[in-house]
Amino acid sequence: MTTAYVLGGGGVLGAVEVGMLRALLERDLRPDLVLGTSIGAVNGALVAQDPSLTVVERLTELWRTANDPGREVYGGRPLEAVRRAVTTGTHVYSSEPLERRLREELGATTFEELAVPFQVCASSIERAAEHWFDSGPVVEAVMASAAVPGLLPPARVGKEHYLDGGIVNSIPLGRAARLGATRIFVLQVGRSDRPLPVPRRPWEVARVSFEIARRHRFHRELEELPDGVVAHVLPVAGTSERDDRLRSAFDFSTVQQRIEANHRAAAAYLDGLE
């Protein structure tokens, strides 16, 4: 049996995946393969480096301090963000704080040096295509996967530029099956289960359109899994459609509660499998 972790995107809601990881690793359900997109690539990189309970402590600390003064992932004063948006025309925040935090954790680690095979999804701008990183420096690949459009600048790797992998493959379930996984644990942030509200403002139309495309692909891949492949979509606790609003995108105040609630939910689900 080949076990894969598939870690989806979801911004600050990605903290829920830490609780799920704790439940999986406590039960010695360790991965043979890890796939990550966007914030799932951030979480997944650390797990692929250290697929043990120790990584849960590292991830919890990373999430808890993500908005501490001087260590903000999306750092800077509001005026600086406005100035950057006007100056660049493409993004509001610098990517340097996130990259610095990742290098504190991963240094110059390459994919080849990880304890578990790891792949990261990003969106190639020049080729308008889904791109998978599986070799070379891990931090560069994760930064490409997590380059949220409008918030962070496109990430350059080699001669190409990349945006957030969630644009093309937010929950890469099908990829895991094609790579030979027969037991897949899907760690996602809960949006796929919630009814979408009818948009009432222009910017809501874009968000809802993206969600429709994202969810459609995930559910199609879930239905099309080959015989002999079992996917366990771990339940999500403590999120709602309020979390999808822009003002909640940088709210790290409930990170610990989210981690704990989703540990309990995942633990109950996994124990039910036994």
Disulfide bonds with the S-S distance in Angstrom:
none
